[in-house]
């Protein structure tokens, strides 16, 4: 502990710019705990300097800046892959790549300035600061899940997606609850810089709690499982079409042939239902009967194709609008169910403040997509009801199921080809697994270039296709957990209440009088 105290004194004694550099590096290290690297042990190294330097901050501005510099490193490393989407069409958008990552990391870092600002306002120190940081960090994660349309990417609880047992507490407390215990536990070594054996108490207690979560998770995984639904045979298709080629008019027929060939090739079993990715069909299917008939020709009489495709207003309807949709098409070529994406990606599917920003969205077409009416449960012949989620709609905790329309499974169709072989698709996949655990619902995922998978109601991956692999998954459909999870019933009320209780604990510890020797 003496060595840790010396390390603390050395870090807090650095000149201002070196402190900022140290915080930036600590933020970079913390990002390595996220998928796909999962070096969680680096959080034990990265978070204590953040706490020590916050404790030494003499002004509110300095305290906020402490968290901001840490956040700049954390989000620059965690979200670097965003720049790759601007390089798909370098001539049109390449100039925006450096601006995008600097702007995004700088903006997201504001959310990590808030926790350190909160510690300074409450003047929390020692163990109280550890609990305060955890609570304020999670509150900031929740805040960025809805502020300015929301972007709850890389929530700290996702660092555990390499271990099925550690995911199970999400059924009780959600990913925000996992973030809470993660930040508290990995920040706790900061207290070891204090003298005396009492400095060990907080880290040991939190490590025991973390071990208890792991033990409970293993117990839950060993409980009896619901059986699969009968007479349902899904084929999840991953065509692996390069983003730069996806919308070229001369290649669109070839893309359709690729999808049809994968859908009809010999496999584990003859499918009853086909699942294709986001915008897999590069035509407005609802407006083109010929395309629908081509697709329907490969379907069994009682089956269906569920695919992503753009949809447009019918002829004669004004104004003309376009949606990013999931469509169910039966063997006669009729659209029997439809969902339009409600949570659109800024700059990807629409341009905010278009009247003053002279740029086009990244996706094909000059006009913006129109948002759909919101979450719903769809029913397709031969399948239990499901909640369709397009692309990053799956990253929003407690916002994947329509109120009073609880489905039997989740469907996530996406196109992560924009981001190549990078951390982005793995982080997206991790978020999808967490939604399955939180809701107690199996999740079927079809991604253009990966990662396509079948995930059961406890977040376990039953089958998957790797990034940039062309292929299919033939699988049944698991049933949901026998009971709705606590998190699915009460949502973010649970982790937010825990944050409040942790702040009360922090205040209590902060006001505890110290014994005079």
C-alpha positions in Angstrom: 0.0 0.0 0.0 3.0 2.3 0.6 3.9 1.9 -3.1 0.3 2.8 -4.2 0.5 5.9 -2.0 3.8 6.9 -3.7 2.2 6.3 -7.1 -0.8 8.5 -6.1 1.5 11.3 -4.9 3.5 11.1 -8.1 0.5 11.3 -10.3 -1.2 14.1 -8.4 2.1 16.0 -8.3 2.4 16.2 -12.1 2.3 19.5 -13.9 -1.2 20.3 -15.4 -0.6 19.2 -18.9 1.1 16.0 -17.8 -2.0 15.3 -15.6 -4.2 15.7 -18.7 -1.9 13.4 -20.6 -2.0 10.8 -17.9 -5.8 11.0 -17.8 -6.0 10.6 -21.6 -3.8 7.5 -21.4 -5.9 6.1 -18.6 -8.9 6.5 -20.7 -7.3 4.7 -23.6 -6.4 1.8 -21.3 -10.0 1.6 -20.0 -11.3 1.2 -23.5 -9.3 -2.0 -23.8 -11.7 -3.6 -21.3 -14.5 -3.3 -23.8 -15.4 -5.9 -26.5 -13.6 -7.5 -28.3 -10.5 -7.2 -26.2 -12.0 -7.6 -22.7 -8.9 -6.8 -20.7 -10.9 -6.0 -17.7 -7.9 -5.9 -15.4 -6.8 -2.6 -17.0 -9.7 -0.9 -15.3 -8.0 -1.6 -12.0 -5.1 0.5 -13.4 -7.1 3.2 -15.2 -9.7 4.2 -12.7 -7.6 5.0 -9.5 -5.8 7.9 -11.2 -9.1 9.3 -12.2 -10.3 9.2 -8.6 -7.0 10.6 -7.2 -6.9 13.6 -9.6 -10.6 14.4 -9.0 -10.0 14.4 -5.3 -7.1 16.9 -5.8 -9.2 19.2 -8.1 -9.5 22.6 -6.5 -12.3 24.0 -8.8 -15.4 22.7 -10.4 -13.9 23.4 -13.8 -10.8 21.4 -12.9 -12.9 18.5 -11.7 -15.0 18.5 -14.8 -11.9 18.6 -17.0 -10.5 15.6 -15.1 -13.3 13.4 -16.3 -13.4 15.0 -19.7 -9.7 14.2 -20.5 -10.2 10.6 -19.3 -13.3 10.4 -21.4 -11.6 11.8 -24.5 -9.1 8.8 -24.4 -11.9 6.3 -23.5 -14.2 7.3 -26.3 -11.5 7.9 -29.0 -10.2 4.4 -28.5 -13.7 2.8 -28.0 -15.3 4.5 -31.0 -12.4 4.8 -33.5 -14.2 2.5 -35.9 -16.9 5.2 -36.7 -14.3 6.8 -39.0 -14.4 3.7 -41.3 -17.9 4.5 -42.4 -16.7 7.8 -43.9 -14.1 5.9 -45.9 -16.6 3.7 -47.8 -17.0 6.6 -50.2 -13.8 8.5 -49.7 -14.4 11.1 -52.4 -17.7 12.2 -50.9 -17.1 11.7 -47.1 -13.5 11.0 -46.4 -12.7 14.5 -45.3 -15.2 14.1 -42.5 -13.5 11.1 -40.9 -11.1 13.0 -38.6 -13.7 15.6 -37.7 -16.2 12.8 -36.9 -14.0 10.9 -34.4 -12.6 14.1 -32.7 -16.1 15.6 -32.5 -17.7 12.4 -31.3 -15.0 11.6 -28.7 -15.1 15.2 -27.4 -18.8 15.2 -27.1 -19.1 11.8 -25.5 -16.3 12.9 -23.0 -18.7 15.5 -21.7 -20.7 12.7 -20.1 -17.6 11.6 -18.2 -17.0 15.1 -17.0 -20.3 14.9 -15.1 -19.3 12.1 -12.7 -16.1 13.9 -11.6 -18.0 17.1 -11.3 -20.5 15.4 -9.1 -17.7 14.1 -6.8 -16.3 17.6 -6.4 -19.7 19.1 -5.7 -20.3 16.5 -2.9 -16.7 16.7 -1.8 -16.5 12.9 -1.8 -13.2 11.3 -0.9 -11.7 7.8 -0.2 -14.2 5.0 -0.3 -17.1 7.5 -0.6 -15.6 8.7 -3.9 -15.4 5.1 -5.2 -19.1 4.6 -4.6 -19.9 8.1 -5.8 -18.0 7.7 -9.1 -19.8 4.4 -9.8 -23.3 6.0 -9.2 -22.5 9.2 -11.2 -20.9 7.2 -14.0 -24.0 5.0 -14.4 -26.3 8.1 -14.3 -24.2 9.6 -17.1 -24.6 6.4 -19.1 -28.3 6.6 -18.6 -28.3 10.2 -19.6 -26.5 9.6 -22.9 -29.0 6.8 -23.7 -31.7 9.5 -24.4 -30.1 13.0 -24.6 -29.9 14.2 -28.2 -31.6 11.0 -29.5 -29.3 8.9 -27.4 -26.1 6.8 -28.0 -25.7 4.2 -25.2 -22.8 2.5 -26.9 -20.1 0.7 -24.9 -21.8 0.8 -21.5 -19.3 -0.4 -19.0 -21.3 -3.5 -18.1 -20.5 -4.8 -21.6 -16.9 -5.6 -20.5 -18.3 -8.9 -19.1 -19.7 -10.3 -22.4 -16.8 -12.8 -22.6 -18.3 -14.7 -19.7 -21.8 -16.0 -19.8 -22.1 -16.2 -16.0 -21.2 -12.6 -15.5 -24.0 -11.6 -17.9 -26.7 -13.1 -15.8 -27.1 -10.3 -13.3 -28.4 -8.2 -16.2 -31.6 -10.1 -15.8 -32.0 -8.5 -12.4 -30.3 -5.1 -12.6 -29.7 -4.6 -16.4 -26.5 -3.5 -18.0 -26.5 -0.3 -16.0 -26.4 -2.4 -12.8 -23.5 -4.3 -14.2 -21.8 -1.0 -14.9 -22.4 0.1 -11.4 -20.6 -2.9 -9.7 -17.9 -2.8 -12.4 -16.9 0.8 -11.8 -17.1 0.5 -8.0 -15.0 -2.7 -8.0 -12.3 -1.6 -10.4 -12.1 1.9 -8.9 -11.7 0.5 -5.3 -7.9 0.1 -5.5 -7.7 3.9 -5.2 -8.4 3.5 -1.5 -5.3 1.4 -1.0 -3.2 4.6 -1.1 -4.6 5.4 2.4 -2.7 4.1 5.5 -3.8 1.2 7.6 -5.6 -2.1 7.0 -9.0 -0.4 6.8 -7.9 0.6 3.3 -8.4 -3.0 2.2 -12.1 -3.1 3.3 -13.7 -1.5 0.3 -11.8 -3.5 -2.4 -12.3 -6.8 -0.6 -16.1 -6.2 0.0 -16.6 -5.3 -3.6 -14.6 -8.2 -5.0 -16.6 -10.6 -2.8 -19.8 -9.0 -4.2 -18.5 -9.4 -7.8 -17.7 -13.0 -7.0 -21.2 -13.5 -5.7 -22.7 -12.2 -9.0 -20.4 -14.7 -10.8 -21.6 -17.5 -8.6 -25.2 -16.7 -9.0 -24.8 -16.4 -12.7 -23.4 -19.9 -12.9 -26.2 -21.2 -10.8 -28.7 -19.5 -13.1 -27.1 -21.0 -16.2 -27.5 -24.5 -14.7 -31.2 -24.2 -14.2 -33.6 -26.2 -16.5 -34.1 -24.7 -19.9 -37.3 -24.2 -21.8 -37.5 -26.3 -25.0 -37.4 -24.9 -28.5 -40.6 -24.1 -30.4 -41.9 -27.0 -32.4 -42.0 -27.0 -36.2 -40.0 -23.8 -36.6 -36.8 -24.0 -38.7 -35.0 -20.7 -39.3 -32.3 -20.0 -41.8 -30.3 -16.9 -40.9 -28.5 -15.6 -44.0 -25.3 -13.6 -44.0 -24.5 -12.6 -47.6 -21.3 -10.7 -46.9 -21.8 -8.0 -49.5 -19.2 -5.2 -49.4 -20.7 -1.9 -48.5 -19.0 -0.1 -51.5 -20.8 -2.5 -53.9 -24.1 -2.8 -52.1 -26.1 -0.1 -53.9 -24.4 -0.1 -57.3 -27.3 -0.5 -59.8 -25.5 -3.0 -62.0 -24.7 -5.3 -59.0 -28.1 -5.4 -57.4 -29.4 -8.4 -59.4 -26.3 -10.3 -58.4 -26.9 -9.4 -54.7 -30.4 -10.9 -55.0 -29.0 -14.1 -56.6 -26.5 -14.4 -53.8 -29.3 -14.2 -51.2 -31.5 -16.6 -53.0 -28.7 -19.1 -53.5 -27.8 -19.1 -49.8 -31.5 -19.4 -48.9 -32.0 -22.5 -51.1 -28.8 -24.4 -50.7 -28.8 -27.8 -49.0 -28.4 -27.4 -45.2 -29.1 -28.9 -41.9 -32.8 -28.8 -42.6 -35.3 -27.3 -45.0 -36.2 -23.9 -43.5 -39.7 -22.8 -42.8 -38.6 -19.1 -42.4 -35.8 -17.1 -43.9 -34.1 -14.2 -42.1 -32.2 -11.7 -44.2 -30.2 -8.6 -42.9 -31.0 -4.9 -42.8 -31.6 -3.5 -46.4 -30.7 -6.9 -47.8 -33.0 -6.3 -50.7 -31.7 -3.2 -52.6 -35.1 -2.4 -54.0 -38.3 -0.8 -52.5 -40.0 -4.1 -52.1 -43.4 -2.7 -51.2 -43.6 -0.9 -54.6 -42.3 -3.7 -56.8 -44.4 -6.8 -57.2 -42.0 -8.4 -59.6 -39.3 -8.4 -56.9 -41.6 -9.8 -54.3 -42.6 -12.7 -56.7 -38.9 -13.5 -57.2 -38.3 -13.7 -53.5 -41.5 -15.6 -52.9 -40.5 -18.3 -55.3 -38.0 -19.8 -52.9 -40.5 -20.0 -49.9 -42.5 -23.0 -48.8 -46.3 -22.6 -49.0 -46.6 -22.0 -45.2 -43.4 -20.2 -44.7 -42.1 -16.6 -44.9 -39.1 -14.4 -45.7 -38.4 -11.7 -43.1 -36.0 -9.2 -44.6 -34.7 -5.7 -44.3 -35.5 -3.4 -47.3 -36.2 0.2 -48.0 -39.9 1.1 -48.3 -41.3 4.1 -50.1 -44.7 5.8 -50.4 -47.0 4.4 -53.0 -47.4 6.0 -56.4 -49.5 9.2 -56.2 -48.9 9.8 -52.5 -47.2 13.0 -51.5 -44.8 13.9 -50.2 -42.5 11.0 -51.2 -41.0 9.4 -48.2 -38.6 6.5 -47.6 -38.4 4.2 -44.6 -35.8 1.6 -43.4 -38.0 -1.4 -42.9 -38.4 -5.0 -41.9 -40.9 -6.8 -44.2 -42.4 -10.2 -44.0 -43.2 -11.7 -47.4 -45.3 -14.9 -47.8 -45.2 -17.5 -50.6 -47.7 -15.6 -52.7 -45.6 -12.5 -52.7 -47.7 -10.4 -50.3 -46.2 -8.3 -47.5 -47.9 -9.6 -44.4 -46.1 -7.6 -41.8 -44.0 -4.4 -41.7 -42.0 -2.5 -39.2 -40.3 0.9 -40.0 -37.2 1.8 -38.1 -38.0 4.5 -35.5 -34.6 5.3 -34.0 -32.6 6.6 -37.0 -28.9 7.2 -37.0 -27.9 10.9 -37.2 -25.8 11.6 -40.3 -26.2 7.9 -41.3 -29.9 8.0 -42.1 -30.7 11.6 -41.7 -28.9 14.9 -41.3 -29.8 16.9 -38.2 -30.2 20.6 -38.9 -30.2 19.9 -42.6 -31.1 23.5 -43.4 -27.8 24.7 -42.2 -25.5 21.7 -42.7 -24.4 21.4 -46.4 -23.7 17.6 -46.3 -25.5 14.4 -47.3 -26.2 11.4 -45.2 -23.9 8.4 -45.5 -26.5 6.0 -46.7 -27.6 5.8 -50.3 -30.0 8.4 -51.7 -30.0 12.1 -51.1 -33.2 12.4 -49.0 -33.5 11.5 -45.3 -35.2 8.4 -44.1 -38.5 8.9 -42.3 -38.7 7.5 -38.7 -41.4 4.9 -38.0 -44.0 5.1 -35.4 -42.1 3.1 -32.7 -41.7 -0.3 -31.2 -44.2 -3.0 -31.9 -44.6 -6.8 -31.9 -45.1 -8.4 -35.3 -46.9 -11.7 -36.0 -45.9 -13.8 -39.0 -47.6 -17.1 -39.9 -45.9 -20.0 -38.2 -43.9 -17.9 -35.7 -44.7 -16.5 -32.3 -44.8 -12.7 -32.0 -41.4 -10.9 -32.1 -40.0 -7.5 -31.6 -38.1 -6.3 -34.7 -35.0 -4.1 -34.1 -33.1 -2.6 -37.0 -29.4 -1.9 -36.6 -28.5 0.1 -33.5 -32.1 0.0 -32.1 -30.8 -3.0 -30.2 -28.3 -1.0 -28.1 -31.0 0.8 -26.0 -31.6 -0.9 -22.6 -35.2 -1.3 -21.7 -36.3 0.1 -25.1 -36.5 -3.0 -27.2 -40.0 -4.2 -26.4 -43.3 -2.3 -27.0 -45.3 -1.6 -23.8 -48.0 -4.2 -23.2 -46.9 -6.2 -26.3 -44.4 -8.6 -24.9 -43.1 -10.8 -27.7 -41.6 -14.3 -27.5 -38.3 -13.3 -29.2 -36.2 -10.5 -30.5 -35.1 -10.0 -34.1 -32.1 -7.8 -34.9 -31.3 -7.2 -38.5 -28.3 -5.0 -39.2 -25.6 -4.0 -41.7 -22.3 -3.5 -40.1 -20.4 -3.6 -43.4 -19.7 0.1 -42.9 -17.2 -0.8 -40.2 -15.2 -3.6 -41.7 -13.2 -5.9 -39.4 -13.1 -3.5 -36.4 -14.3 -3.3 -32.8 -17.6 -1.9 -33.9 -19.4 -5.1 -35.0 -18.2 -6.9 -31.9 -19.4 -4.1 -29.6 -22.8 -4.1 -31.4 -23.0 -7.9 -31.0 -22.3 -7.6 -27.3 -25.1 -5.1 -26.8 -27.5 -7.5 -28.6 -26.6 -10.3 -26.2 -27.2 -8.1 -23.2 -30.7 -7.3 -24.4 -31.5 -11.0 -24.6 -30.4 -11.5 -20.9 -32.2 -8.4 -19.7 -35.5 -9.3 -21.4 -35.3 -13.0 -20.9 -35.9 -13.4 -24.7 -34.0 -15.3 -27.3 -32.5 -13.1 -30.1 -32.1 -13.9 -33.8 -29.5 -11.7 -35.5 -28.9 -11.4 -39.2 -26.0 -9.1 -40.2 -24.9 -8.4 -43.8 -21.2 -9.0 -43.1 -21.5 -10.4 -39.5 -21.9 -11.1 -36.7 -25.1 -13.2 -37.4 -26.1 -15.4 -34.6 -28.7 -17.2 -32.6 -28.7 -16.1 -28.9 -30.8 -17.8 -26.3 -32.7 -16.1 -23.5 -29.7 -16.2 -21.2 -27.4 -14.5 -23.6 -25.6 -17.7 -24.7 -24.5 -17.9 -28.3 -25.8 -21.1 -29.8 -24.5 -20.5 -33.3 -22.8 -17.6 -35.1 -21.1 -16.6 -38.3 -17.8 -14.7 -38.2 -17.2 -11.3 -39.6 -16.8 -11.3 -43.4 -18.0 -14.9 -43.7 -20.6 -15.8 -46.3 -23.0 -18.4 -45.1 -26.1 -19.5 -43.2 -27.2 -20.7 -39.8 -29.9 -23.4 -39.7 -31.6 -23.4 -36.3 -34.7 -23.8 -34.3 -36.1 -21.0 -32.2 -35.6 -21.2 -28.4 -38.4 -20.3 -26.1 -38.1 -17.3 -23.6 -37.4 -17.8 -20.0 -40.4 -19.3 -18.1 -40.8 -16.0 -16.2 -40.3 -12.5 -17.2 -37.1 -11.1 -15.7 -37.2 -8.4 -13.0 -35.4 -6.0 -15.3 -38.0 -6.6 -18.1 -40.8 -5.8 -15.7 -39.3 -2.7 -13.9 -36.7 -1.6 -16.4 -34.3 1.2 -15.4 -36.1 1.9 -12.2 -33.9 -0.9 -10.7 -30.4 0.4 -11.6 -31.4 4.0 -11.0 -32.6 3.2 -7.6 -29.3 1.4 -6.9 -27.5 4.5 -8.0 -29.5 6.6 -5.5 -28.8 4.1 -2.7 -25.1 4.1 -3.6 -25.0 7.9 -3.4 -26.6 7.7 0.1 -24.0 5.3 1.1 -21.2 7.5 -0.2 -22.6 10.5 1.7 -22.8 8.4 4.8 -19.2 7.3 4.5 -18.1 10.8 3.8 -19.6 12.2 6.9 -18.3 9.5 9.2 -16.0 11.1 11.7 -12.4 9.9 11.7 -11.0 8.5 14.9 -8.1 10.5 16.3 -5.2 8.4 17.5 
